[in-house]
Amino acid sequence: MERMMNGNKLKDLKTVRNIMFYGGIGLLAAITLAALIIIIGYILANGLSHINLEFLTQEPRRMGKEGGIFSVVIGTLMVTGVGILIATPIGIAAAIYFTEYASNGKGVIIIRFFTEILAGIPSIIFGLFGFAFFVIFLGMGWSVISGGLTLALMVLPTLIRATEESLKTVPMAYREGSLSLGATKWQTIVKVIIPCCKPGILTGLILGIGRAIGETAAVMLTVGGSLRIPTSLFDSTRTMSVHLYILAAEGLSQEKTYATAALLIIIVLLINTAANLISSRLGGNDES
């Protein structure tokens, strides 16, 4: 009887601990979600009313006090696009090499270690490097290409890590089956492994785009702050995050500040939503 009572007490204690543990996790998750909703709701509530056709189609005037944000949006898309176009093939190729070709030697371990360190470096360090190397040493000046190359360096660790983890989820039987049918290593990677990893690769790509769009310090030091629409990759421009920072820091226009922040949030939300939809469809197609 005593053993049974002691056993019941232990079970009750474990149950209480589990309830407290899961309750604590749920409370912390609720606090995080509430903070996110408050921040996004506050910005949207103050900014949506100032977003109109004039704001979206006109170029900024008087350093952003008047006019719209059209040239800034174009500059953001160009800089982000250049960075993603450069980082995507390099990141995917590096992940394929680490997973499918390289052995777990010291060289690969060192490269992976520094890749993880690269992901934790503050953005201002990337900006200083981009300013010293791309802007000054290579003579590219404050331009779209300088900012794009700097963003590519920032996005690479995220893209490599996400692609590598996605490649590891592909069962070894898929590789063995493809090779047993006479396919080469490269054919197996292109025709079998990569199609199975589309959702994971897309997730890493979207995470990289989100970081690139919201980056301020690195872009400010490499792209410049011109409000004109860039006509080439060697022209200076201004991204939305930099424009938002200048508007807020210098107090040029509170209305334009909230409107720019709200538009930036909407773009990021649309990108993430589209990525989730595409990822779920690709996942469903792979399962079928």
C-alpha angles and dihedrals in degrees: 000000000000091000091051091049091048090049092051091049090053091050091049091049092050090048091052091048092050091049091049092046096049091040091054092049091048091049093051091047090050091050091050092048092046092051090050092049092048093050095046093041093050093050094045092046091054098037110037093070090060096050109097140139092277092053092050100043106035127078119242118265132197092020091307100314091113138020126032142292105254098121091045092055091049091049091050093051092047096049093044092045093052092048094049094044090054097041100044101067092039093048095046092045091050092049092049091050093049093047105035108025113020122079121222093266128146092264094056092044090052092048092050090048093054091044089058090047089051089057091058099047112115115253093239088065090055088049093052091048092048091048093049097041109028101027101038111015098041091035096231092133124202098329147133092262093052091051092043093053091048092050090048090059090050094048096045098080093050093047094045093049095046093047093046093051090047092051091052091058092064108101116247088231089071091058094044092047093051094047092047089056090059101263119143124240092258093047089051091052095047100039103033115017103040095048088055090052099050095110093049094046091048091050091054090046092052092048088053092049091050092052093045095050093049097045117116115161098050093045095046091058096046109030100040126212109277114148094206123104107259113240096189140018090260095059123101119243142163128246125215094252092052091045090051091050093050093047092050098040096048096036093231098150129349092197093053090045094056092041092053092047092049092049091049091052091048092052092050091047091050092049093050092046092050090048092052092049093048092045093051092048092049090047091050092049091050091051092050 
